[in-house]
Amino acid sequence: MGTVHRLIEEHGRQGALKMAPTVGDRRAIEAAIQYMSDEDAGVGFLYSG
């Protein structure tokens, strides 16, 4: 698990967003929040043969 995910787990969504110094950091946190809240985020792969 990455630093952003740990930050979200420790401080919550709003806390993590408040700690983000740049717009890019806020976007990364929002993307991580969406990924973490996706219940269908299973492993996806293709097998060619």
Jmol script that loads the backbone (N, CA, C; Angstrom):
load data "model"
ATOM      1  N   MET A   1       0.857  -1.175   0.000  1.00  0.00           N
ATOM      2  CA  MET A   1       0.000   0.000   0.000  1.00  0.00           C
ATOM      3  C   MET A   1       0.896   1.228   0.000  1.00  0.00           C
ATOM      4  N   GLY A   2       0.482   2.229  -0.732  1.00  0.00           N
ATOM      5  CA  GLY A   2       1.296   3.421  -0.878  1.00  0.00           C
ATOM      6  C   GLY A   2       1.081   4.458   0.210  1.00  0.00           C
ATOM      7  N   THR A   3       1.889   5.469   0.134  1.00  0.00           N
ATOM      8  CA  THR A   3       1.847   6.561   1.103  1.00  0.00           C
ATOM      9  C   THR A   3       0.501   7.278   1.085  1.00  0.00           C
ATOM     10  N   VAL A   4      -0.041   7.489  -0.095  1.00  0.00           N
ATOM     11  CA  VAL A   4      -1.321   8.197  -0.205  1.00  0.00           C
ATOM     12  C   VAL A   4      -2.431   7.374   0.448  1.00  0.00           C
ATOM     13  N   HIS A   5      -2.449   6.072   0.213  1.00  0.00           N
ATOM     14  CA  HIS A   5      -3.474   5.219   0.816  1.00  0.00           C
ATOM     15  C   HIS A   5      -3.356   5.240   2.339  1.00  0.00           C
ATOM     16  N   ARG A   6      -2.145   5.195   2.844  1.00  0.00           N
ATOM     17  CA  ARG A   6      -1.928   5.241   4.290  1.00  0.00           C
ATOM     18  C   ARG A   6      -2.422   6.572   4.865  1.00  0.00           C
ATOM     19  N   LEU A   7      -2.134   7.655   4.150  1.00  0.00           N
ATOM     20  CA  LEU A   7      -2.572   8.987   4.580  1.00  0.00           C
ATOM     21  C   LEU A   7      -4.097   9.053   4.677  1.00  0.00           C
ATOM     22  N   ILE A   8      -4.780   8.486   3.695  1.00  0.00           N
ATOM     23  CA  ILE A   8      -6.239   8.476   3.685  1.00  0.00           C
ATOM     24  C   ILE A   8      -6.774   7.641   4.845  1.00  0.00           C
ATOM     25  N   GLU A   9      -6.172   6.481   5.081  1.00  0.00           N
ATOM     26  CA  GLU A   9      -6.637   5.625   6.169  1.00  0.00           C
ATOM     27  C   GLU A   9      -6.429   6.272   7.540  1.00  0.00           C
ATOM     28  N   GLU A  10      -5.329   6.993   7.698  1.00  0.00           N
ATOM     29  CA  GLU A  10      -5.016   7.601   8.993  1.00  0.00           C
ATOM     30  C   GLU A  10      -5.804   8.878   9.264  1.00  0.00           C
ATOM     31  N   HIS A  11      -6.046   9.685   8.218  1.00  0.00           N
ATOM     32  CA  HIS A  11      -6.637  11.011   8.415  1.00  0.00           C
ATOM     33  C   HIS A  11      -8.017  11.165   7.800  1.00  0.00           C
ATOM     34  N   GLY A  12      -8.477  10.163   7.076  1.00  0.00           N
ATOM     35  CA  GLY A  12      -9.770  10.258   6.413  1.00  0.00           C
ATOM     36  C   GLY A  12      -9.692  11.079   5.139  1.00  0.00           C
ATOM     37  N   ARG A  13     -10.787  11.070   4.404  1.00  0.00           N
ATOM     38  CA  ARG A  13     -10.826  11.757   3.108  1.00  0.00           C
ATOM     39  C   ARG A  13     -10.545  13.250   3.244  1.00  0.00           C
ATOM     40  N   GLN A  14     -11.314  13.924   4.076  1.00  0.00           N
ATOM     41  CA  GLN A  14     -11.178  15.371   4.206  1.00  0.00           C
ATOM     42  C   GLN A  14      -9.829  15.761   4.805  1.00  0.00           C
ATOM     43  N   GLY A  15      -9.362  14.993   5.780  1.00  0.00           N
ATOM     44  CA  GLY A  15      -8.068  15.281   6.388  1.00  0.00           C
ATOM     45  C   GLY A  15      -6.937  15.160   5.386  1.00  0.00           C
ATOM     46  N   ALA A  16      -6.981  14.122   4.563  1.00  0.00           N
ATOM     47  CA  ALA A  16      -5.945  13.930   3.554  1.00  0.00           C
ATOM     48  C   ALA A  16      -5.987  15.055   2.516  1.00  0.00           C
ATOM     49  N   LEU A  17      -7.191  15.436   2.105  1.00  0.00           N
ATOM     50  CA  LEU A  17      -7.313  16.514   1.122  1.00  0.00           C
ATOM     51  C   LEU A  17      -6.814  17.848   1.684  1.00  0.00           C
ATOM     52  N   LYS A  18      -7.047  18.109   2.960  1.00  0.00           N
ATOM     53  CA  LYS A  18      -6.571  19.347   3.580  1.00  0.00           C
ATOM     54  C   LYS A  18      -5.048  19.391   3.659  1.00  0.00           C
ATOM     55  N   MET A  19      -4.424  18.230   3.738  1.00  0.00           N
ATOM     56  CA  MET A  19      -2.970  18.170   3.854  1.00  0.00           C
ATOM     57  C   MET A  19      -2.266  18.300   2.501  1.00  0.00           C
ATOM     58  N   ALA A  20      -3.001  18.206   1.413  1.00  0.00           N
ATOM     59  CA  ALA A  20      -2.415  18.242   0.078  1.00  0.00           C
ATOM     60  C   ALA A  20      -2.005  19.671  -0.285  1.00  0.00           C
ATOM     61  N   PRO A  21      -0.718  19.887  -0.557  1.00  0.00           N
ATOM     62  CA  PRO A  21      -0.249  21.247  -0.837  1.00  0.00           C
ATOM     63  C   PRO A  21      -0.540  21.755  -2.254  1.00  0.00           C
ATOM     64  N   THR A  22      -0.757  20.855  -3.206  1.00  0.00           N
ATOM     65  CA  THR A  22      -0.963  21.282  -4.591  1.00  0.00           C
ATOM     66  C   THR A  22      -2.219  20.653  -5.175  1.00  0.00           C
ATOM     67  N   VAL A  23      -2.657  21.202  -6.282  1.00  0.00           N
ATOM     68  CA  VAL A  23      -3.818  20.660  -6.989  1.00  0.00           C
ATOM     69  C   VAL A  23      -3.516  19.236  -7.453  1.00  0.00           C
ATOM     70  N   GLY A  24      -2.310  18.994  -7.922  1.00  0.00           N
ATOM     71  CA  GLY A  24      -1.923  17.657  -8.367  1.00  0.00           C
ATOM     72  C   GLY A  24      -1.989  16.638  -7.243  1.00  0.00           C
ATOM     73  N   ASP A  25      -1.567  17.044  -6.056  1.00  0.00           N
ATOM     74  CA  ASP A  25      -1.646  16.154  -4.896  1.00  0.00           C
ATOM     75  C   ASP A  25      -3.097  15.848  -4.545  1.00  0.00           C
ATOM     76  N   ARG A  26      -3.954  16.856  -4.620  1.00  0.00           N
ATOM     77  CA  ARG A  26      -5.374  16.641  -4.342  1.00  0.00           C
ATOM     78  C   ARG A  26      -5.990  15.688  -5.362  1.00  0.00           C
ATOM     79  N   ARG A  27      -5.595  15.824  -6.607  1.00  0.00           N
ATOM     80  CA  ARG A  27      -6.100  14.913  -7.643  1.00  0.00           C
ATOM     81  C   ARG A  27      -5.637  13.482  -7.388  1.00  0.00           C
ATOM     82  N   ALA A  28      -4.397  13.322  -6.960  1.00  0.00           N
ATOM     83  CA  ALA A  28      -3.884  11.984  -6.650  1.00  0.00           C
ATOM     84  C   ALA A  28      -4.650  11.373  -5.477  1.00  0.00           C
ATOM     85  N   ILE A  29      -4.959  12.180  -4.479  1.00  0.00           N
ATOM     86  CA  ILE A  29      -5.715  11.700  -3.323  1.00  0.00           C
ATOM     87  C   ILE A  29      -7.131  11.312  -3.742  1.00  0.00           C
ATOM     88  N   GLU A  30      -7.759  12.141  -4.571  1.00  0.00           N
ATOM     89  CA  GLU A  30      -9.108  11.819  -5.053  1.00  0.00           C
ATOM     90  C   GLU A  30      -9.107  10.510  -5.840  1.00  0.00           C
ATOM     91  N   ALA A  31      -8.094  10.308  -6.690  1.00  0.00           N
ATOM     92  CA  ALA A  31      -8.001   9.066  -7.463  1.00  0.00           C
ATOM     93  C   ALA A  31      -7.825   7.867  -6.533  1.00  0.00           C
ATOM     94  N   ALA A  32      -7.000   8.014  -5.511  1.00  0.00           N
ATOM     95  CA  ALA A  32      -6.785   6.928  -4.554  1.00  0.00           C
ATOM     96  C   ALA A  32      -8.067   6.633  -3.778  1.00  0.00           C
ATOM     97  N   ILE A  33      -8.813   7.664  -3.422  1.00  0.00           N
ATOM     98  CA  ILE A  33     -10.081   7.479  -2.709  1.00  0.00           C
ATOM     99  C   ILE A  33     -11.058   6.698  -3.579  1.00  0.00           C
ATOM    100  N   GLN A  34     -11.138   7.048  -4.853  1.00  0.00           N
ATOM    101  CA  GLN A  34     -12.034   6.334  -5.755  1.00  0.00           C
ATOM    102  C   GLN A  34     -11.617   4.880  -5.906  1.00  0.00           C
ATOM    103  N   TYR A  35     -10.318   4.646  -6.024  1.00  0.00           N
ATOM    104  CA  TYR A  35      -9.824   3.276  -6.154  1.00  0.00           C
ATOM    105  C   TYR A  35     -10.122   2.469  -4.894  1.00  0.00           C
ATOM    106  N   MET A  36      -9.874   3.058  -3.741  1.00  0.00           N
ATOM    107  CA  MET A  36     -10.073   2.352  -2.479  1.00  0.00           C
ATOM    108  C   MET A  36     -11.548   2.069  -2.210  1.00  0.00           C
ATOM    109  N   SER A  37     -12.437   2.889  -2.729  1.00  0.00           N
ATOM    110  CA  SER A  37     -13.862   2.702  -2.477  1.00  0.00           C
ATOM    111  C   SER A  37     -14.533   1.816  -3.522  1.00  0.00           C
ATOM    112  N   ASP A  38     -13.806   1.416  -4.562  1.00  0.00           N
ATOM    113  CA  ASP A  38     -14.361   0.563  -5.611  1.00  0.00           C
ATOM    114  C   ASP A  38     -14.402  -0.882  -5.128  1.00  0.00           C
ATOM    115  N   GLU A  39     -15.602  -1.397  -4.940  1.00  0.00           N
ATOM    116  CA  GLU A  39     -15.758  -2.760  -4.445  1.00  0.00           C
ATOM    117  C   GLU A  39     -15.438  -3.795  -5.505  1.00  0.00           C
ATOM    118  N   ASP A  40     -15.417  -3.405  -6.776  1.00  0.00           N
ATOM    119  CA  ASP A  40     -15.146  -4.341  -7.866  1.00  0.00           C
ATOM    120  C   ASP A  40     -13.706  -4.279  -8.345  1.00  0.00           C
ATOM    121  N   ALA A  41     -12.804  -3.759  -7.541  1.00  0.00           N
ATOM    122  CA  ALA A  41     -11.400  -3.617  -7.946  1.00  0.00           C
ATOM    123  C   ALA A  41     -10.667  -4.948  -7.785  1.00  0.00           C
ATOM    124  N   GLY A  42     -11.051  -5.911  -8.592  1.00  0.00           N
ATOM    125  CA  GLY A  42     -10.403  -7.218  -8.551  1.00  0.00           C
ATOM    126  C   GLY A  42      -9.186  -7.234  -9.470  1.00  0.00           C
ATOM    127  N   VAL A  43      -8.483  -8.315  -9.432  1.00  0.00           N
ATOM    128  CA  VAL A  43      -7.317  -8.464 -10.290  1.00  0.00           C
ATOM    129  C   VAL A  43      -7.803  -8.748 -11.700  1.00  0.00           C
ATOM    130  N   GLY A  44      -7.307  -7.999 -12.646  1.00  0.00           N
ATOM    131  CA  GLY A  44      -7.688  -8.204 -14.019  1.00  0.00           C
ATOM    132  C   GLY A  44      -6.465  -8.546 -14.865  1.00  0.00           C
ATOM    133  N   PHE A  45      -6.572  -9.589 -15.673  1.00  0.00           N
ATOM    134  CA  PHE A  45      -5.469  -9.961 -16.530  1.00  0.00           C
ATOM    135  C   PHE A  45      -5.991 -10.710 -17.731  1.00  0.00           C
ATOM    136  N   LEU A  46      -5.176 -10.784 -18.759  1.00  0.00           N
ATOM    137  CA  LEU A  46      -5.521 -11.527 -19.955  1.00  0.00           C
ATOM    138  C   LEU A  46      -4.535 -12.673 -20.128  1.00  0.00           C
ATOM    139  N   TYR A  47      -5.032 -13.770 -20.610  1.00  0.00           N
ATOM    140  CA  TYR A  47      -4.170 -14.914 -20.883  1.00  0.00           C
ATOM    141  C   TYR A  47      -4.325 -15.248 -22.353  1.00  0.00           C
ATOM    142  N   SER A  48      -3.243 -15.194 -23.076  1.00  0.00           N
ATOM    143  CA  SER A  48      -3.327 -15.342 -24.521  1.00  0.00           C
ATOM    144  C   SER A  48      -3.274 -16.792 -25.001  1.00  0.00           C
ATOM    145  N   GLY A  49      -3.082 -17.700 -24.139  1.00  0.00           N
ATOM    146  CA  GLY A  49      -3.081 -19.043 -24.704  1.00  0.00           C
ATOM    147  C   GLY A  49      -2.638 -20.076 -23.795  1.00  0.00           C
TER     148      GLY A  49
END
end "model"
wireframe off; spacefill off
backbone 0.3
color backbone group
